[in-house]
Amino acid sequence: MIVTEVWTQRDEPLDFVVVMGAVGLDGRTVWVDQQANPDRWTEHTPQQQAVIRAAFNSVVDASISGDRAAVEAAVRNLFKEAGASEEEIAENLEGFTDRMASPEMQVFLAHDPMPVFAKVTDPVLAVWGGIDPATSPAINVQPYIVNRNPASRLTVSVLPEEEHFFLYGEGLEPGEHKFGQMKLSPHLPNAINQWLDNEIALGKVN
């Protein structure tokens, strides 16, 4: 979301752009897909999952409106639909409301990165993790392909077994995290280096 905005605002052109785990759709679509993903709600029926998805969308509507009272009401309803107890609601309501009522979330949920990306004319490498649950390549790759500027060169790379942060831990399953044990996966810099070498060989990047 940030790098393409920077590209359009620089006085001097950049040689290339690399986006990693990038958002390809408006924030609402990406966030609701994360939060209401059926894999996160396996104890609920498909009908209940549909109700929960609708409740998440109501939270987004309230967040974008900037109305904190509406956000709190929507969050309370979401918790109830998700099956939270009154004690759980009381414990978590304020914190989740604070997050969803923040200016940062308001901007993210309403933002569509594609109009700005469509202005980028330099070579672009877009990298996703194949098991990324936050910005799944299944829904975020295609917008970059469709909205590529004709003057640009776009390379898409989906790295199997990598998650959103491209981190790994010795002895841990792909996507499993333990504080203090994580390292940057070598597959990410290797993919970037190979792409740069290719672009340099083609004379597209200095």
Secondary structure, 3 states (H helix, E strand, C coil): CHHHHHHHHCCCCCCCEEEECCCCCCHHHHHHHHHCCHHHCCCCCHHHHHHHHHHHHHHHHHHHHCCHHHHHHHHHHHHHHCCCCHHHHHHHHHHHHHHHCCHHHHHHHHCCCHHHHCCCCCCEEEEEECCCCCCCHHHHHHHHHHHCCCCCCEEEEEECCCCCCCEEECCCCCCCCCCCCEEECCHHHHHHHHHHHHHHHCCCCC
